[in-house]
């Protein structure tokens, strides 16, 4: 598979088709995505047109595919390329299913090889596993999966794979692993090390579990591949993007990210009712209002009403700036200390979230619609509504805040990478910034905002904005934000209550 000078992706898009899962794969009939009342195919279709157009604009030999339990989409899906390290997922499964391994517990001799092979893509360990399972083992697995264009090689990295076959394998990869080793195998595929979490690893959709394996040609640009599985409850989506003759590894990684980003456009990532709560936690769900289109605005309440300190978090008020929902979801799984009650409102603008728009269904920017120093704004991006508090979502937020009188309210926005200490006790917002790693500053005053109204209406409380970076919250950042909220729950603050300095 040599690279020809000036090689470019060929034409050959394949329309969506109905597919049948392997007989042994555990597929839930009419699987509804948790937090919704719809299947993944009802919620989303990959943007094949955009992905194909992008692929044709890139240097390299490109092929890709997307698969759900019932649908398949492909661009040159049967085009074969050398596997490089993506075959390590097959090596892992083949090894764990060996008769000499399947029936016993894994020992250090197993995990010290399998772990680095998958998580850090160690080639020496891959060679050791390949020497153990052989080409016959890989061929047997390919036959079990139902692969149609798979071919082995004496060199494991030159195994021949296709996007169609790899999405078929990854969609139910856990079902090919013996039960006693299944969780171990999937844990490895979820814990790829940071330096190798490019491409799909940078785009992991919030609310979904990501399992993936990449392959690349020693950083030469000979090839750059990734195969992935996204799961949420019973819902599954597998994707495979294979590229060869990229010119450089950096260019190949950019191609992968660009294709995955286009395929995953409008992928469902917001699930306001899908929180899991720590066992034994005192918790309930409260409907605090409804949107213009009648969608419920709900709050998850952790801790007793008798708690003296109440904190309110709003994950999303602008429907296209909803990364904060992931922070609320993580917090909903934690125990709350005695004396504190935490209110989590993932979606204050559910109509905007559904439409992927900043504004609500009336075209109003809710964060310009609150009564404090409201003024008319005709700019459609920041349209303030016909009058103060004209919107049901605004009134629901006001009623909730006046009802519970939170000591601290945090509003999550995007994409400025900062904490706005505009009002209230700025030492509280500054402390959040310190723990989360964001820059603390005071942005210019804006009329009709939720924090401005709250700080004015309840002067002994603090309401502030956290502007998250663009894209989903990455795992390391998520942990920092959870710790930052914990600091606020503990009543921590830092520095001047009125100054804007760090």
ABEGO torsion letter per residue (X at the ends): XBBBBGBBBBBGBBBBBBBBBBAABBBBBGBBBBGBABBAAAABBBBAAAAAAAAAABBEBBBBBBBBAABBBBBGAABBBBAEAAAAAAAAAAAAABAAAAABBBBAAAAAAAAAAAAAGBAAAAAAAAAAAEAAAAAAAAAAAGBAABBBBABAAABBBBAAAAAAAAAAAAAABBAAAAAAAAAAAAABBAAABBEAAAABBBGBBBBBBBBBBGGAGABBBBBBBBBBEABBBBBBBBBBGAGBAAAAAAAAAAAAAAAABGBBABBAAABBBBBGBBBBBBBAEBBAAGBBBBBBBBEBAABABBBBBBABABAABAAAAAAAAAAAABBBBBGBBBBBBABABAAAAAAGBABBAAGBBAAAABABGBBBBABAAABAEABBGABAAAAAAAAAAAAAGBABBBBBBOAAGBBBAABEBAAAAAAAAAAAGBBBBBBBBBBGBAAAAAAAABAABBBBBBBBBBEBBBAAAAAAAAAAAAAAAAGBBBEBAABABX
